[in-house]
Each structure stands twice: as C-alpha cells, then as structure tokens.
C-alpha cells in the first residue's frame, strides 16, 4: 500500500456517448490497438487512448466509472 496513493477522479461520459459506444480498434498496418467512444454518424473514434495491455482497457472503463460487463469488443 502506498502512502501517497491518489484517488482517481471519475470523469463523466462525454456528451452524446453512452457506455455502449466504447469500442476498441486495431490498425491493420501496425497492429496498434486503441480504445475510445465510437460515433456512428461519422464513423470515428473519439477520446481514443493507446492500449498496450488488458490493464489499459480496464483503466479506461474505470476512468469513466463504467463497469465492464463482458468482452464483446
């Protein structure tokens, strides 16, 4: 246990998105994976973050205070 552990601030889900809009995408060329909120209208990923491990995906969900139901991505 760390003495200087900061409690992570929960961010609100961005306006216009829901937890169902979270999607992971992988690059065909480099194989890099990103996670973010997918906009169906313009087919773009917003608030995207690089994923290096499964822990990064868990951290993304925790950052927005969303409980990860299943591995549907």
C-alpha positions as CSV (number, residue, x, y, z in Angstrom):
1,X,0.0,0.0,0.0
2,X,1.3,3.4,-0.9
3,X,1.2,6.3,1.4
4,X,0.8,8.8,-1.4
5,X,-1.9,7.0,-3.4
6,X,-4.3,9.4,-5.1
7,X,-7.9,8.6,-5.6
8,X,-8.6,8.5,-9.3
9,X,-11.1,11.2,-10.4
10,X,-14.1,9.7,-12.2
11,X,-14.7,11.5,-15.5
12,X,-18.2,12.0,-16.9
13,X,-19.0,10.1,-20.0
14,X,-18.6,12.6,-22.9
15,X,-21.9,14.2,-24.1
16,X,-23.6,12.3,-26.9
17,X,-22.0,9.0,-26.0
18,X,-23.0,6.0,-23.8
19,X,-21.2,3.1,-22.4
20,X,-22.4,1.0,-25.4
21,X,-20.3,3.4,-27.7
22,X,-17.0,2.2,-26.3
23,X,-15.0,0.3,-28.9
24,X,-11.5,-1.0,-29.5
25,X,-10.0,-0.8,-32.9
26,X,-6.7,-2.3,-34.2
27,X,-4.5,-1.0,-37.0
28,X,-4.1,-3.3,-40.0
29,X,-0.6,-2.0,-40.7
30,X,1.0,-1.7,-37.2
31,X,-1.3,-3.8,-35.1
32,X,-1.7,-1.0,-32.5
33,X,-4.9,-1.1,-30.6
34,X,-6.8,2.0,-29.3
35,X,-10.0,2.3,-27.2
36,X,-12.4,5.2,-27.3
37,X,-16.0,6.3,-27.9
38,X,-17.3,5.5,-31.4
39,X,-19.5,7.9,-33.2
40,X,-21.8,6.0,-35.6
41,X,-22.7,9.1,-37.6
42,X,-19.1,9.9,-38.8
43,X,-17.6,6.5,-38.0
44,X,-14.8,8.0,-35.9
45,X,-13.3,7.1,-32.6
46,X,-13.2,9.9,-30.1
47,X,-11.3,10.3,-26.8
48,X,-9.1,7.4,-28.1
49,X,-6.2,6.0,-26.0
50,X,-3.5,3.6,-26.9
51,X,-3.9,0.1,-25.5
52,X,-0.7,-1.8,-24.6
53,X,-2.3,-4.4,-22.3
54,X,-5.7,-5.6,-20.9
55,X,-5.0,-3.4,-17.9
56,X,-5.2,-0.3,-20.1
57,X,-8.7,-1.3,-21.2
58,X,-9.7,-1.8,-17.5
59,X,-8.2,1.6,-16.7
60,X,-10.2,3.2,-19.5
61,X,-13.5,1.8,-18.1
62,X,-12.6,2.7,-14.5
63,X,-11.6,6.3,-15.6
64,X,-15.2,6.9,-16.7
65,X,-16.7,4.9,-13.8
66,X,-18.2,2.2,-16.1
67,X,-18.5,-1.4,-15.1
68,X,-17.1,-3.7,-17.8
69,X,-19.9,-6.3,-18.5
70,X,-18.2,-8.6,-20.9
71,X,-15.5,-8.9,-23.6
72,X,-17.7,-8.1,-26.6
73,X,-15.0,-5.9,-28.2
